[in-house]
Every structure is written in C-alpha cells, then in structure tokens.
Amino acid sequence: MNAAVRQIASITSATARRAVEAAVAAAEAAGQTSAIAVVDATGQLIAYTRMDGAPVQAAQIAQDKAYTAAGFGMPTGQWHDLMAADAPLGRGAGTAVDRLVPFGGGLPIRVDDRTIGGIGVSGGHWSDDDKVAQAGAAVVN
C-alpha cells in the first residue's frame, strides 16, 4: 500500500442495521420510543430509524450523539465531566464544536480497540438512551 494512503476500519451497513434493530428491541422492552442512528468511522449516517411516537427533535439529536461518539471515540456521557473539570473547555466546547452532544446516549462502536462507528439514541432520559445504545453497540462485540 502507498504510504500516502490510510485505511480506516468501518462498520458495515449490515452490521449497522443489526445494531439499530437491537436498539429498537431494547427501547421497546423499556417502553421507550426513540430515534436511533448509527454512523460509520467517518461520522456519516449509515443506518437510522425513528420509532413511531419518538419526538421529532430526537432525529437530529440521535445522529449528533452518534457523530460525537464516533468522532471522539468516547461515550457522549463523558463530555459532561470533562467540561465540568475544565472551565475553558466547558465554556467553549458546547457552542464552538458543531454537533457536540455532552450527555449520554451516544457510544463509539469498537472492534479490537478501533472505533469503527458510533451509535446514538434519543427519545428518553439520557441514562435510558445510554442503555438502549449499549444494546445496539453490543451487536458488534
């Protein structure tokens, strides 16, 4: 391979759809209606659904949670503590970083310590969204 080329491991479309299906099942079991988004390693939407009854705004929030998780390779819920512990980051990140979501419900999807995508869930409390996202991400592991 040419040294100028970098290969990026990324989630497949089929796996992303399975992650969405697993998350839908978890949301249904919890009595939650959600929007669920899976992005690839570059943050581009690859699988998505908005369950009947999920808030309209949940669509964008779920996609942004997935984007944040994939882009930074960490759960969105970790941003709150990072921002609270670092005043300049806390003042600037929320408005300066486009699509950054600093609360739970977004998880990186990893294989062999490589981030291959992200899943974002919106529709319930962030802690409930996190549980639904975990069910979707678990499909890969």
C-alpha positions in Angstrom: 0.0 0.0 0.0 1.2 3.5 -0.8 2.4 5.4 2.3 0.2 8.3 1.3 -2.9 6.2 1.8 -4.6 5.4 5.1 -7.1 2.6 5.6 -9.9 3.2 8.0 -11.8 0.3 9.6 -15.5 1.0 9.4 -18.8 -0.7 10.4 -20.6 -2.4 7.6 -24.1 -1.4 6.5 -25.5 -4.9 7.5 -23.9 -4.7 11.0 -25.2 -1.1 11.4 -28.8 -2.3 10.6 -28.4 -5.1 13.1 -27.3 -2.6 15.8 -30.4 -0.4 15.0 -32.7 -3.5 15.3 -31.1 -4.5 18.7 -31.5 -0.9 20.0 -35.2 -0.8 18.8 -35.8 -4.1 20.7 -34.2 -2.7 23.8 -36.2 0.6 23.5 -39.5 -1.4 23.1 -38.7 -3.6 26.1 -38.1 -0.4 28.2 -41.3 1.2 26.9 -39.4 4.0 25.2 -39.9 5.4 21.7 -36.5 6.5 20.3 -34.6 7.7 17.3 -31.6 5.5 16.7 -28.7 6.4 14.4 -25.5 4.5 13.5 -22.7 6.3 11.8 -19.6 4.9 10.2 -16.0 5.6 11.3 -16.1 9.0 9.4 -19.3 10.0 11.2 -21.5 9.6 8.2 -25.0 8.2 8.8 -25.2 4.5 7.7 -28.4 3.2 9.5 -31.3 5.0 11.1 -34.8 4.7 12.4 -37.2 6.9 14.2 -39.7 4.8 16.1 -43.4 5.7 16.0 -44.1 8.3 18.6 -40.4 9.4 19.1 -40.1 13.2 19.3 -39.2 14.9 16.1 -36.2 16.6 17.6 -34.9 13.2 18.6 -33.9 12.5 15.0 -31.2 15.1 14.9 -30.1 14.5 18.5 -29.6 10.8 17.9 -27.5 11.5 14.8 -25.4 14.1 16.6 -24.8 11.7 19.5 -23.6 9.0 17.1 -21.4 11.6 15.3 -19.9 12.8 18.6 -19.2 9.3 19.9 -17.6 8.1 16.6 -15.6 11.3 16.1 -14.0 11.4 19.5 -14.0 7.7 20.2 -15.7 8.0 23.6 -19.2 7.9 25.1 -21.0 11.2 24.9 -21.8 11.0 28.6 -18.1 11.5 29.4 -18.2 15.1 28.0 -20.1 16.4 30.9 -17.4 15.5 33.4 -14.6 16.7 31.0 -16.4 20.1 30.6 -17.1 20.4 34.3 -13.4 19.8 35.2 -12.0 22.2 32.5 -13.6 25.7 32.6 -12.3 26.9 29.2 -13.5 23.6 27.6 -16.8 23.9 29.4 -17.3 27.5 28.2 -16.3 26.9 24.7 -17.0 23.3 23.6 -20.8 23.4 23.7 -21.0 26.3 21.3 -17.7 26.0 19.4 -17.8 22.3 18.4 -20.6 21.7 15.9 -22.8 18.7 16.6 -21.1 18.0 20.0 -23.6 16.4 22.4 -22.3 16.4 26.1 -24.7 13.9 27.7 -25.3 10.2 27.5 -26.9 8.2 24.7 -24.0 8.1 22.3 -21.4 5.3 22.2 -18.5 4.6 20.0 -18.7 1.2 18.3 -15.3 -0.6 18.6 -13.6 -3.7 17.3 -10.1 -4.6 18.5 -9.7 -1.2 20.2 -10.5 0.6 16.9 -13.5 2.9 16.6 -15.5 1.7 13.6 -18.5 3.8 14.1 -20.9 5.2 16.6 -24.5 4.8 17.8 -26.8 7.5 19.1 -30.1 7.2 20.8 -32.6 9.9 21.7 -36.1 9.8 23.0 -35.9 9.2 26.7 -33.8 10.5 29.6 -30.1 10.3 28.6 -29.5 7.5 31.1 -32.2 5.4 29.4 -30.9 6.4 25.9 -27.5 5.1 27.1 -28.9 1.7 27.9 -30.6 1.4 24.5 -27.4 2.4 22.8 -25.5 -0.2 24.8 -27.8 -2.9 23.4 -27.2 -1.7 19.9 -23.4 -1.5 20.3 -23.3 -5.0 21.8 -24.2 -6.5 18.5 -20.7 -5.8 17.3 -18.9 -7.4 20.2 
